[in-house]
Amino acid sequence: MTTTETQTTPLLEMRDVHIAFESSTGTVEAVRGANLTMYPGQSVAIVGESGSGKSTTAMSILGLLPGTGTVTSGQILFKGRDITHLEEKEFEKIRGAEIGLVPQDPMTNLNPVWRIGTQIGESLQANKTVPSKEIPQRVTELLGEAGLPDAERRSRQYPHEFSGGMRQRALIAMGLAARPDLLIADEPTSALDVTVQKRILDHLQKLAEELNTALLFITHDLGLAAERAEHLVVMHRGRIVESGPSLDILQDPHHPYTQRLVQAAPSLASARIQTAEAAGHTAKDRVARSAQSGVDDTESEIIRVSHLVKEFDVRGARGKKSVLRAVDDVSFGLRTGTTLALVGESGSGKSTVANMILNLIDPTEGKIYYKGTDLSTLGARDLFAMRRKMQVVFQNPYASLDPMYSIYRSIEEPLLLHKVGNRKEREKRVAELLDMVAMPASTMRRYPNELSGGQRQRIAIARALALQPEVLVLDEAVSALDVLVQNQIILLLAQLQEELGLSYLFITHDLAVVRQTADDIVVMQNGAVVEQGTADDIFHHPQQEYTRDLIDAVPGLGIPLGGGAASS
């Protein structure tokens, strides 16, 4: 976007804004003394982890603070007018018409029983943007602007007929429908694949430039913020701790919290080696140690997938059956003690492959070998025993733990199922596992709702390690976490791999994380393997255009970092 330093009249000013919530234990101050200035056409990003106050700050501009939230002091000026304590009717005149919003989750922010066109039309009607008879035509134009092909037909469809990226485009169309002067985008692409994210953000930026709309991004992804915004505002525990031009902050962060954010952001890590070395875990180190011990682990494969095929029956119109080939002739090997990343966009077939390796679904064709043993030859009892060797850590730490089970019971469950030890021995093992994932022993008496997302994922890892497996399948295991917590879990996994000699199969669409963690990479597209090799080879010399697109789509990967980033 064009810089706007020459413009002297701010579009938005927040002056020493304090926001508080009333709770059963008293007043909780969520934002403390926020100051922010934006000019027409400018792009600004507020970054920080969950609970830092960034979304609360943004929602106060729209008068949409949840629950008991109120602005207790300070001023919010929009176009020179104080809007801090407007009546609801006054706010309704501004919302949409002058300040637009693209909310966070495209899956839940559209009404499932209303057509897409009806929902966009409602926002046009509410803001009296065009005469009623022109609304259908305007809806089609807006969806076309947002990059949806065949917009007229799409406007008659329901949200469940749209992919995540298409829903997000519909929300962008809604946010820009009334041509607002300011658009607030709250984590606008956090639920989307990197390639879809890039296309949507490119389009949003292009539209904003054409309309001279100022963009306020709310995100925890520092790479995305730096790439998309001229100006960064860093929030921590309700305070703005640093503010300035994006590149200046990235190359020379002053506040310790900003330094930690820059250091931890996967998309800003210039190489996987930085994180791996911090945990004493690199492919080169491992090969060197193997050579010293007389074992060449580059030759030994713990898992070999050979010509794997999976077909599903799909019912179409009038009950006609067709076959979907979800996995198409996939072959690769996981070397003992290393990390192999299986990457690709949603629908590429990577999770289906993982489920077949875990024996959760049967392959249509092909073989899976574990230390040379064909898993299809094993009987039920042997397969049950094999499950001890391969365990899984799922994507969502909020859904993978039973809310009715204590932490002790969650970790103990696999030990009980496999009849490992007596009660005293199991209790000792649970305490050991909690220590292994850096959680206090007292945690075993608590329940999942008492823990943060990062703590829950540590518990999920402890549970996966209970039966002393040799292979962990990590299914998007860090994608739901904030960047600092994500970094902690990545380092923990690297440390555990080093100490226990684990082999990891990492299922992910996030190539920034892959850069930090993987020794080998297998790239999947439309059910087939399009490229595979070592991580360094894939990143430095990608052979396929699809792989290059995946790498290019990682936000902020190419931003040069100064010495300040590395000094933390």
C-alpha positions as CSV (number, residue, x, y, z in Angstrom):
1,M,0.0,0.0,0.0
2,T,1.1,3.6,-0.5
3,T,2.5,5.3,2.6
4,T,0.4,8.1,4.0
5,E,2.9,10.1,6.1
6,T,2.1,13.2,4.1
7,Q,-1.5,13.1,5.3
8,T,-2.0,15.1,8.4
9,T,-5.6,14.2,9.4
10,P,-5.9,10.8,11.1
11,L,-8.8,8.6,10.1
12,L,-8.7,6.8,13.5
13,E,-7.1,7.9,16.8
14,M,-7.2,5.9,20.1
15,R,-5.9,8.0,23.0
16,D,-5.0,6.2,26.2
17,V,-7.9,3.8,26.0
18,H,-8.6,1.6,28.9
19,I,-11.1,-1.3,28.6
20,A,-12.4,-3.4,31.6
21,F,-14.7,-6.3,32.2
22,E,-16.7,-7.1,35.3
23,S,-16.4,-10.6,36.6
24,S,-17.5,-12.5,39.7
25,T,-14.0,-11.8,41.2
26,G,-14.1,-8.0,40.4
27,T,-13.0,-5.8,37.6
28,V,-10.5,-7.2,35.0
29,E,-8.6,-4.6,33.0
30,A,-8.2,-6.1,29.5
31,V,-6.6,-3.1,27.7
32,R,-4.5,-0.6,29.5
33,G,-3.6,2.7,27.9
34,A,-3.8,1.8,24.2
35,N,-2.7,4.5,21.7
36,L,-3.1,4.0,18.0
37,T,-3.2,6.4,15.0
38,M,-4.3,5.4,11.5
39,Y,-4.5,7.4,8.3
40,P,-6.7,6.9,5.2
41,G,-5.5,4.1,3.0
42,Q,-2.9,2.9,5.6
43,S,-2.5,-0.7,6.7
44,V,-1.8,-1.4,10.3
45,A,-1.5,-4.8,12.1
46,I,-2.0,-5.5,15.8
47,V,-0.1,-8.6,16.8
48,G,0.1,-10.6,20.0
49,E,-0.9,-13.9,21.5
50,S,-4.4,-14.9,22.7
51,G,-5.4,-12.8,25.7
52,S,-3.1,-9.9,24.8
53,G,-6.1,-7.6,24.2
54,K,-5.8,-7.1,20.4
55,S,-9.3,-8.2,19.4
56,T,-10.8,-6.3,22.4
57,T,-9.0,-3.2,21.2
58,A,-10.4,-3.6,17.7
59,M,-14.0,-4.4,18.8
60,S,-14.1,-1.3,21.0
61,I,-13.8,0.8,17.7
62,L,-17.0,-0.8,16.5
63,G,-18.8,-0.7,19.9
64,L,-19.0,-4.5,19.9
65,L,-17.3,-5.3,23.2
66,P,-18.7,-8.6,24.5
67,G,-20.5,-9.1,27.8
68,T,-19.7,-6.6,30.5
69,G,-16.8,-4.9,28.5
70,T,-16.7,-1.1,28.6
71,V,-14.2,1.6,27.7
72,T,-13.5,3.0,31.2
73,S,-11.3,5.9,30.1
74,G,-9.6,7.5,27.1
75,Q,-10.9,8.5,23.7
76,I,-11.6,6.8,20.3
77,L,-11.8,9.4,17.5
78,F,-13.0,8.4,14.1
79,K,-12.7,11.1,11.4
80,G,-12.2,13.6,14.3
81,R,-15.4,12.6,16.0
82,D,-15.4,11.0,19.5
83,I,-17.2,7.7,19.2
84,T,-16.1,6.3,22.5
85,H,-19.5,6.2,24.2
86,L,-22.0,6.5,21.3
87,E,-25.5,5.1,21.7
88,E,-26.2,1.8,20.0
89,K,-28.3,3.5,17.2
90,E,-25.4,5.8,16.5
91,F,-23.0,2.9,16.3
92,E,-25.3,1.1,13.9
93,K,-25.0,4.0,11.5
94,I,-21.2,3.7,11.5
95,R,-20.9,-0.1,11.4
96,G,-20.6,-1.4,7.9
97,A,-21.2,2.0,6.3
98,E,-17.9,3.6,7.6
99,I,-16.2,0.8,9.5
100,G,-16.4,-2.7,8.0
101,L,-15.5,-6.0,9.7
102,V,-14.2,-9.3,8.4
103,P,-14.6,-11.7,11.4
104,Q,-12.3,-14.5,12.3
105,D,-14.0,-17.8,11.5
106,P,-15.6,-18.3,8.1
107,M,-17.1,-21.5,9.2
108,T,-19.3,-20.0,12.0
109,N,-19.8,-16.4,10.9
110,L,-22.4,-17.1,8.2
111,N,-26.0,-18.1,8.9
112,P,-26.2,-21.7,7.7
113,V,-29.9,-21.5,6.7
114,W,-29.7,-18.3,4.6
115,R,-28.3,-18.1,1.1
116,I,-25.0,-16.2,0.7
117,G,-26.6,-13.5,-1.5
118,T,-29.4,-12.9,1.1
119,Q,-26.7,-12.3,3.8
120,I,-24.7,-9.9,1.7
121,G,-28.0,-8.2,0.6
122,E,-29.0,-7.7,4.3
123,S,-25.8,-5.8,4.9
124,L,-26.5,-3.6,1.9
125,Q,-30.0,-3.0,3.1
126,A,-29.0,-2.2,6.6
127,N,-26.5,0.4,5.4
128,K,-28.9,1.8,2.7
129,T,-26.0,1.5,0.2
130,V,-28.1,0.9,-2.9
131,P,-31.9,1.0,-3.7
132,S,-33.7,-2.2,-2.8
133,K,-34.3,-3.2,-6.5
134,E,-30.6,-3.0,-7.3
135,I,-29.5,-5.2,-4.3
136,P,-29.4,-8.5,-6.3
137,Q,-27.2,-7.0,-9.0
138,R,-24.9,-5.4,-6.4
139,V,-24.5,-8.7,-4.5
140,T,-23.4,-10.4,-7.7
141,E,-20.9,-7.6,-8.4
142,L,-19.5,-7.8,-4.8
143,L,-19.0,-11.6,-5.0
144,G,-17.3,-11.1,-8.3
145,E,-15.0,-8.4,-6.8
146,A,-14.2,-10.8,-4.0
147,G,-12.9,-13.3,-6.6
148,L,-15.7,-15.8,-6.7
149,P,-16.3,-17.1,-10.2
150,D,-19.9,-17.5,-11.5
151,A,-21.0,-15.0,-8.8
152,E,-24.7,-15.0,-9.7
153,R,-25.0,-18.7,-9.2
154,R,-22.9,-18.6,-6.1
155,S,-25.2,-16.0,-4.5
156,R,-28.0,-18.5,-4.5
157,Q,-26.0,-21.1,-2.7
158,Y,-25.8,-21.8,1.1
159,P,-22.7,-21.6,3.2
160,H,-22.3,-25.5,3.4
161,E,-21.8,-25.5,-0.4
162,F,-18.8,-23.2,0.0
163,S,-15.2,-24.1,0.9
164,G,-13.5,-22.3,3.8
165,G,-11.7,-19.9,1.3
166,M,-15.0,-19.2,-0.5
167,R,-16.8,-18.4,2.7
168,Q,-14.0,-16.0,3.7
169,R,-14.3,-14.3,0.3
170,A,-18.1,-13.9,1.0
171,L,-17.3,-12.3,4.4
172,I,-14.8,-9.9,2.7
173,A,-17.5,-9.0,0.2
174,M,-19.8,-8.3,3.1
175,G,-17.2,-6.2,4.9
176,L,-16.5,-4.1,1.9
177,A,-20.1,-3.9,0.7
178,A,-20.8,-0.3,1.8
179,R,-17.3,0.9,0.8
180,P,-16.2,1.7,4.4
181,D,-13.2,4.0,5.1
182,L,-11.8,1.5,7.6
183,L,-11.9,-2.3,7.4
184,I,-11.0,-4.4,10.5
185,A,-9.9,-7.9,9.6
186,D,-9.8,-10.1,12.7
187,E,-7.6,-13.1,12.0
188,P,-9.1,-13.2,8.5
189,T,-7.3,-16.3,7.3
190,S,-6.3,-18.2,10.4
191,A,-8.5,-21.2,9.4
192,L,-7.2,-21.5,5.8
193,D,-4.4,-23.2,3.9
194,V,-1.3,-21.0,3.1
195,T,-2.0,-20.9,-0.6
196,V,-5.7,-20.0,-0.1
197,Q,-4.6,-17.4,2.5
198,K,-2.2,-15.8,0.1
199,R,-4.8,-15.5,-2.7
200,I,-7.4,-14.0,-0.3
201,L,-5.0,-11.5,1.3
202,D,-3.7,-10.4,-2.1
203,H,-7.3,-9.8,-3.2
204,L,-8.2,-8.0,0.0
205,Q,-5.2,-5.8,-0.3
206,K,-5.9,-5.0,-4.0
207,L,-9.6,-4.1,-3.2
208,A,-8.5,-1.9,-0.3
209,E,-6.0,-0.1,-2.5
210,E,-8.6,0.5,-5.2
211,L,-11.1,1.8,-2.6
212,N,-8.5,3.7,-0.5
213,T,-9.8,1.8,2.5
214,A,-7.6,1.7,5.6
215,L,-6.9,-1.9,6.8
216,L,-6.5,-2.9,10.5
217,F,-5.3,-6.5,10.7
218,I,-5.6,-8.4,14.0
219,T,-3.3,-11.5,14.0
220,H,-0.9,-13.6,16.0
221,D,1.1,-14.4,12.9
222,L,4.0,-11.9,12.9
223,G,5.1,-13.0,9.4
224,L,1.7,-12.3,8.0
225,A,1.5,-9.0,9.8
226,A,4.9,-7.8,8.6
227,E,4.2,-8.8,5.0
228,R,0.8,-7.2,4.8
229,A,1.0,-4.1,7.0
230,E,3.1,-0.9,6.8
231,H,2.9,-0.4,10.6
232,L,3.0,-2.9,13.4
233,V,1.5,-2.6,16.9
234,V,2.6,-5.3,19.4
235,M,0.3,-6.0,22.4
236,H,1.2,-8.0,25.5
237,R,-1.1,-8.4,28.5
238,G,-3.3,-5.5,27.5
239,R,-0.6,-3.0,26.8
240,I,1.0,-1.8,23.6
241,V,4.7,-2.6,24.2
242,E,6.0,-1.6,20.8
243,S,4.8,0.3,17.7
244,G,6.4,1.4,14.5
245,P,7.1,0.6,10.8
246,S,7.0,-3.2,10.2
247,L,10.5,-3.7,8.9
248,D,12.0,-1.6,11.6
249,I,10.3,-3.7,14.4
250,L,11.2,-7.0,12.7
251,Q,14.9,-6.1,12.1
252,D,15.4,-4.4,15.5
253,P,12.8,-5.3,18.1
254,H,13.4,-3.5,21.4
255,H,10.9,-4.9,23.8
256,P,11.8,-8.4,25.2
257,Y,8.3,-9.7,24.3
258,T,8.6,-8.5,20.6
259,Q,12.1,-10.1,20.5
260,R,10.5,-13.4,21.7
261,L,7.7,-13.1,19.1
262,V,10.2,-12.5,16.2
263,Q,12.4,-15.4,17.4
264,A,9.5,-17.8,17.7
265,A,7.5,-17.0,14.5
266,P,7.9,-20.0,12.2
267,S,7.5,-17.9,9.1
268,L,10.3,-15.7,10.2
269,A,12.8,-18.4,11.0
270,S,15.4,-18.1,8.2
271,A,16.2,-21.8,8.6
272,R,15.0,-24.9,10.4
273,I,18.5,-25.3,11.8
274,Q,17.9,-22.4,14.3
275,T,15.2,-24.1,16.2
276,A,16.7,-27.6,15.7
277,E,20.1,-26.6,17.1
278,A,18.4,-25.1,20.1
279,A,17.2,-28.6,21.0
280,G,20.4,-30.3,19.7
281,H,18.4,-32.0,16.9
282,T,19.5,-31.7,13.3
283,A,19.7,-34.3,10.6
284,K,23.5,-33.7,10.2
285,D,24.1,-34.1,14.0
286,R,22.0,-37.3,14.0
287,V,23.9,-38.8,11.1
288,A,27.2,-37.9,12.7
289,R,26.2,-39.5,16.0
290,S,25.0,-42.6,14.2
291,A,28.3,-42.9,12.4
292,Q,30.1,-42.8,15.7
293,S,27.9,-45.6,17.1
294,G,28.3,-47.7,14.0
295,V,24.6,-47.4,13.0
296,D,23.7,-45.7,9.7
297,D,20.1,-44.6,10.4
298,T,19.8,-43.0,7.0
299,E,19.5,-46.5,5.6
300,S,17.0,-47.9,8.1
301,E,13.3,-47.2,7.7
302,I,10.9,-47.7,10.5
303,I,7.9,-47.2,8.2
304,R,7.7,-47.9,4.5
305,V,4.5,-47.0,2.5
306,S,4.4,-48.8,-0.8
307,H,2.0,-47.9,-3.7
308,L,-0.8,-47.0,-1.3
309,V,-4.3,-46.4,-2.9
310,K,-7.5,-45.4,-1.1
311,E,-10.9,-45.1,-2.9
312,F,-14.2,-44.0,-1.4
313,D,-17.7,-44.5,-2.8
314,V,-19.4,-41.2,-3.3
315,R,-23.1,-40.9,-3.8
316,G,-24.1,-38.3,-6.3
317,A,-27.4,-37.2,-7.9
318,R,-30.3,-39.8,-7.6
319,G,-28.1,-42.2,-5.6
320,K,-25.6,-42.8,-8.4
321,K,-22.3,-44.0,-7.0
322,S,-19.0,-42.8,-8.2
323,V,-15.5,-43.5,-6.9
324,L,-13.3,-40.9,-5.3
325,R,-9.6,-41.8,-5.5
326,A,-8.4,-39.9,-2.3
327,V,-4.9,-41.5,-2.3
328,D,-3.3,-42.4,-5.6
329,D,-0.2,-44.7,-5.6
330,V,1.7,-43.1,-2.7
331,S,5.1,-44.4,-1.7
332,F,7.7,-43.1,0.9
333,G,9.8,-44.1,3.8
334,L,10.1,-42.7,7.4
335,R,13.8,-43.0,8.5
336,T,14.3,-44.2,12.1
337,G,14.8,-41.3,14.5
338,T,13.9,-38.6,12.0
339,T,10.9,-36.3,11.2
340,L,9.1,-36.7,7.9
341,A,6.6,-34.0,7.0
342,L,3.7,-34.9,4.8
343,V,2.5,-31.6,3.3
344,G,-0.2,-30.3,1.0
345,E,-3.4,-28.3,1.0
346,S,-6.6,-29.5,2.5
347,G,-8.0,-32.4,0.4
348,S,-4.6,-33.5,-0.8
349,G,-4.9,-36.9,0.9
350,K,-2.3,-36.5,3.6
351,S,-4.6,-37.3,6.6
352,T,-6.0,-40.3,4.7
353,V,-2.5,-41.7,4.4
354,A,-1.9,-41.1,8.1
355,N,-5.1,-42.9,9.0
356,M,-4.1,-45.9,6.9
357,I,-0.6,-46.0,8.6
358,L,-2.4,-45.9,12.0
359,N,-4.7,-48.8,10.8
360,L,-7.8,-46.6,11.3
361,I,-8.9,-47.2,7.7
362,D,-7.9,-50.1,5.3
363,P,-6.1,-49.3,2.1
364,T,-7.8,-50.2,-1.2
365,E,-4.4,-51.2,-2.6
366,G,-0.7,-51.1,-1.5
367,K,1.2,-52.1,1.6
368,I,2.4,-50.5,4.8
369,Y,5.5,-52.0,6.4
370,Y,6.6,-51.5,10.0
371,K,10.3,-52.5,10.5
372,G,9.8,-54.7,7.5
373,T,6.6,-56.4,8.7
374,D,3.6,-56.1,6.4
375,L,0.8,-54.8,8.6
376,S,-1.9,-56.4,6.5
377,T,-0.6,-59.9,7.5
378,L,-1.2,-59.2,11.3
379,G,-4.2,-60.6,13.1
380,A,-6.3,-58.6,15.6
381,R,-4.2,-59.4,18.6
382,D,-0.9,-58.4,16.9
383,L,-2.5,-55.2,15.5
384,F,-3.6,-54.3,19.0
385,A,0.0,-54.8,20.2
386,M,1.3,-52.8,17.2
387,R,-0.8,-49.8,18.4
388,R,1.6,-49.4,21.3
389,K,4.4,-48.7,18.8
390,M,2.5,-46.0,16.9
391,Q,0.6,-43.2,18.7
392,V,-1.0,-40.0,17.5
393,V,-1.3,-36.3,18.6
394,F,-4.3,-34.5,17.1
395,Q,-4.7,-31.0,15.9
396,N,-7.1,-29.5,18.3
397,P,-6.1,-29.6,22.0
398,Y,-9.6,-28.5,23.0
399,A,-11.3,-31.4,21.4
400,S,-8.8,-34.3,21.8
401,L,-9.1,-34.5,25.6
402,D,-12.3,-35.8,27.3
403,P,-13.7,-32.8,29.4
404,M,-15.1,-35.3,31.9
405,Y,-11.8,-37.1,32.5
406,S,-9.2,-35.7,34.9
407,I,-5.7,-35.3,33.4
408,Y,-4.6,-38.3,35.4
409,R,-7.4,-40.5,33.9
410,S,-6.7,-39.2,30.4
411,I,-3.0,-40.2,30.5
412,E,-3.7,-43.4,32.4
413,E,-6.3,-44.6,29.9
414,P,-3.9,-46.2,27.3
415,L,-2.0,-47.9,30.2
416,L,-5.3,-49.4,31.4
417,L,-6.3,-50.5,27.9
418,H,-3.1,-52.3,27.4
419,K,-3.0,-53.7,31.0
420,V,0.3,-52.0,31.9
421,G,1.2,-52.1,35.6
422,N,-0.8,-51.9,38.8
423,R,-2.4,-48.7,40.1
424,K,0.7,-47.6,41.9
425,E,3.0,-48.2,38.9
426,R,0.5,-46.4,36.6
427,E,0.4,-43.4,39.0
428,K,4.2,-43.3,39.0
429,R,4.3,-43.5,35.1
430,V,1.7,-40.6,34.8
431,A,3.9,-38.5,37.1
432,E,7.0,-39.3,34.9
433,L,5.1,-38.4,31.7
434,L,4.0,-35.1,33.2
435,D,7.6,-34.3,34.1
436,M,8.7,-35.3,30.6
437,V,6.4,-32.7,29.0
438,A,7.4,-30.1,31.7
439,M,4.1,-30.1,33.6
440,P,3.9,-30.3,37.4
441,A,2.7,-33.5,39.0
442,S,-0.2,-31.6,40.6
443,T,-1.7,-31.2,37.1
444,M,-3.0,-34.8,37.3
445,R,-5.8,-33.7,39.6
446,R,-7.0,-31.0,37.3
447,Y,-9.4,-31.1,34.3
448,P,-8.9,-29.9,30.7
449,N,-11.0,-26.8,31.1
450,E,-8.5,-25.6,33.7
451,L,-5.6,-25.6,31.2
452,S,-4.5,-23.4,28.3
453,G,-4.3,-24.7,24.8
454,G,-0.5,-25.2,25.0
455,Q,-0.8,-27.1,28.3
456,R,-3.5,-29.3,26.8
457,Q,-1.3,-30.2,23.9
458,R,1.5,-31.1,26.3
459,I,-1.0,-33.5,28.1
460,A,-1.9,-34.9,24.7
461,I,1.8,-35.6,24.0
462,A,2.2,-37.1,27.4
463,R,-0.7,-39.5,26.7
464,A,0.7,-40.4,23.3
465,L,4.0,-41.3,25.0
466,A,2.4,-43.4,27.8
467,L,3.0,-46.7,26.0
468,Q,6.6,-45.9,25.0
469,P,5.9,-45.7,21.3
470,E,8.6,-45.6,18.6
471,V,6.5,-43.5,16.1
472,L,4.4,-40.4,16.7
473,V,1.9,-39.3,14.1
474,L,1.5,-35.5,14.6
475,D,-1.7,-34.4,12.8
476,E,-1.5,-30.6,12.5
477,A,-0.3,-30.8,16.1
478,V,0.7,-27.2,16.5
479,S,-1.5,-25.3,14.0
480,A,-4.2,-24.4,16.6
481,L,-1.6,-22.7,18.9
482,D,-0.3,-19.2,19.3
483,V,3.2,-18.6,17.9
484,L,5.0,-18.6,21.3
485,V,3.2,-21.7,22.5
486,Q,3.7,-23.3,19.1
487,N,7.5,-22.7,19.4
488,Q,7.5,-24.2,22.9
489,I,5.8,-27.4,21.7
490,I,8.1,-27.7,18.6
491,L,11.2,-27.4,20.9
492,L,9.6,-30.0,23.3
493,L,9.0,-32.4,20.5
494,A,12.6,-32.0,19.3
495,Q,13.9,-32.6,22.8
496,L,11.7,-35.7,23.3
497,Q,12.8,-37.0,19.9
498,E,16.4,-36.6,20.9
499,E,16.0,-38.2,24.3
500,L,13.7,-41.1,23.3
501,G,14.8,-41.8,19.8
502,L,11.3,-41.2,18.4
503,S,10.4,-41.0,14.7
504,Y,7.8,-38.4,13.7
505,L,5.3,-38.4,10.9
506,F,4.2,-34.7,10.7
507,I,1.0,-34.0,8.9
508,T,0.6,-30.3,8.1
509,H,-0.1,-27.6,5.5
510,D,2.2,-25.1,7.3
511,L,5.5,-25.1,5.5
512,A,6.9,-22.5,8.0
513,V,6.7,-25.1,10.8
514,V,8.0,-27.8,8.4
515,R,11.1,-25.6,7.8
516,Q,11.9,-25.8,11.5
517,T,11.1,-29.4,12.2
518,A,11.4,-31.8,9.2
519,D,14.4,-33.8,8.0
520,D,12.5,-35.1,4.9
521,I,9.4,-33.8,3.1
522,V,6.8,-35.6,1.0
523,V,4.6,-33.1,-1.0
524,M,1.0,-34.3,-1.9
525,Q,-1.5,-32.8,-4.3
526,N,-4.8,-34.3,-5.3
527,G,-4.0,-37.6,-3.6
528,A,-0.6,-38.2,-5.3
529,V,3.0,-37.5,-4.3
530,V,4.3,-34.8,-6.6
531,E,7.7,-34.3,-4.9
532,Q,9.8,-35.7,-2.1
533,G,13.3,-35.3,-0.7
534,T,15.3,-33.8,2.2
535,A,14.0,-30.5,3.7
536,D,17.0,-28.5,2.5
537,D,16.6,-29.8,-1.1
538,I,12.9,-29.2,-1.2
539,F,13.2,-25.6,0.1
540,H,16.3,-24.7,-1.9
541,H,15.6,-26.6,-5.1
542,P,11.8,-27.3,-5.4
543,Q,11.2,-29.1,-8.7
544,Q,7.4,-28.7,-9.0
545,E,5.5,-25.5,-9.5
546,Y,3.0,-26.6,-6.8
547,T,5.8,-27.0,-4.3
548,R,7.1,-23.6,-5.2
549,D,3.6,-22.1,-4.7
550,L,3.4,-23.7,-1.2
551,I,6.8,-22.2,-0.3
552,D,6.1,-18.8,-1.8
553,A,2.7,-18.6,0.1
554,V,4.4,-18.8,3.5
555,P,3.9,-15.3,4.9
556,G,7.0,-13.4,5.7
557,L,9.4,-16.2,4.9
558,G,11.6,-14.0,2.8
559,I,11.6,-11.0,5.1
560,P,15.3,-10.2,6.1
561,L,15.8,-10.1,9.8
562,G,18.4,-8.0,11.6
563,G,20.6,-8.8,14.5
564,G,18.0,-7.8,17.0
565,A,15.8,-10.7,16.2
566,A,18.4,-13.2,16.8
567,S,19.7,-11.7,20.0
568,S,16.8,-12.5,22.2
